[in-house]
Amino acid sequence: MRLIGRSGSRGAKRPYSMSSREIEVLQWVAHGKSAREIAVILNITKRTIDAHVLSAVQKMGAVNRTNAVAIAIRDRIIKV
Protein backbone atom coordinates (compact mmCIF):
# COMPACT_ATOMS: atom_id res chain seq x y z
CA MET A 1 0.00 0.00 0.00
CA ARG A 2 1.33 3.41 -0.96
CA LEU A 3 0.03 6.80 0.08
CA ILE A 4 0.52 9.60 -2.40
CA GLY A 5 1.13 13.26 -1.69
CA ARG A 6 2.24 12.71 1.88
CA SER A 7 5.16 14.73 3.09
CA GLY A 8 7.07 13.61 6.12
CA SER A 9 7.53 17.22 7.22
CA ARG A 10 5.55 18.60 10.11
CA GLY A 11 2.81 21.03 9.24
CA ALA A 12 2.34 19.68 5.72
CA LYS A 13 -1.09 20.56 4.38
CA ARG A 14 -3.35 17.57 3.95
CA PRO A 15 -5.99 17.59 1.24
CA TYR A 16 -9.47 18.08 2.68
CA SER A 17 -7.86 18.31 6.15
CA MET A 18 -7.95 14.52 6.36
CA SER A 19 -6.02 12.65 9.02
CA SER A 20 -3.39 10.12 8.03
CA ARG A 21 -5.65 7.40 9.47
CA GLU A 22 -8.59 8.50 7.29
CA ILE A 23 -6.33 8.34 4.25
CA GLU A 24 -5.02 4.93 5.29
CA VAL A 25 -8.56 3.59 5.73
CA LEU A 26 -9.59 4.93 2.30
CA GLN A 27 -6.57 3.18 0.80
CA TRP A 28 -7.75 -0.14 2.26
CA VAL A 29 -11.31 0.54 1.04
CA ALA A 30 -9.87 1.15 -2.43
CA HIS A 31 -8.30 -2.31 -2.25
CA GLY A 32 -11.71 -3.84 -1.62
CA LYS A 33 -11.43 -4.47 2.10
CA SER A 34 -14.55 -4.41 4.27
CA ALA A 35 -14.74 -2.40 7.48
CA ARG A 36 -14.34 -5.61 9.49
CA GLU A 37 -11.26 -6.64 7.51
CA ILE A 38 -9.70 -3.18 7.89
CA ALA A 39 -10.41 -3.27 11.62
CA VAL A 40 -8.49 -6.53 11.94
CA ILE A 41 -5.60 -5.23 9.80
CA LEU A 42 -5.28 -2.01 11.81
CA ASN A 43 -6.14 -3.62 15.15
CA ILE A 44 -8.97 -1.18 15.89
CA THR A 45 -12.73 -1.62 16.09
CA LYS A 46 -15.10 -1.75 13.12
CA ARG A 47 -16.93 1.18 14.69
CA THR A 48 -13.74 3.26 14.54
CA ILE A 49 -13.25 2.30 10.88
CA ASP A 50 -16.83 3.36 10.12
CA ALA A 51 -16.18 6.69 11.86
CA HIS A 52 -13.01 7.29 9.80
CA VAL A 53 -14.84 6.47 6.57
CA LEU A 54 -17.78 8.71 7.47
CA SER A 55 -15.46 11.56 8.38
CA ALA A 56 -13.53 11.22 5.10
CA VAL A 57 -16.77 11.07 3.09
CA GLN A 58 -18.03 14.25 4.75
CA LYS A 59 -14.75 16.13 4.40
CA MET A 60 -14.54 15.28 0.71
CA GLY A 61 -18.17 16.08 -0.01
CA ALA A 62 -18.66 12.54 -1.31
CA VAL A 63 -21.99 10.73 -1.31
CA ASN A 64 -20.61 7.37 -0.09
CA ARG A 65 -17.37 5.48 0.50
CA THR A 66 -17.05 4.46 -3.14
CA ASN A 67 -17.36 8.06 -4.25
CA ALA A 68 -14.80 9.10 -1.60
CA VAL A 69 -12.32 6.55 -2.97
CA ALA A 70 -12.90 7.80 -6.52
CA ILE A 71 -12.26 11.39 -5.42
CA ALA A 72 -9.16 10.34 -3.45
CA ILE A 73 -7.75 8.56 -6.51
CA ARG A 74 -8.60 11.48 -8.79
CA ASP A 75 -6.97 13.98 -6.45
CA ARG A 76 -3.94 11.72 -5.94
CA ILE A 77 -4.51 11.30 -2.23
CA ILE A 78 -4.25 7.53 -2.66
CA LYS A 79 -3.00 5.25 -5.40
CA VAL A 80 -4.31 1.82 -6.32
Secondary structure, DSSP 4 states (H G I P E B T S, - for coil): --BSS--SSTTPPPGGG--HHHHHHHHHHHTT--HHHHHHHHTS-HHHHHHHHHHHHHHHT-SSHHHHHHHHHHTTSB--
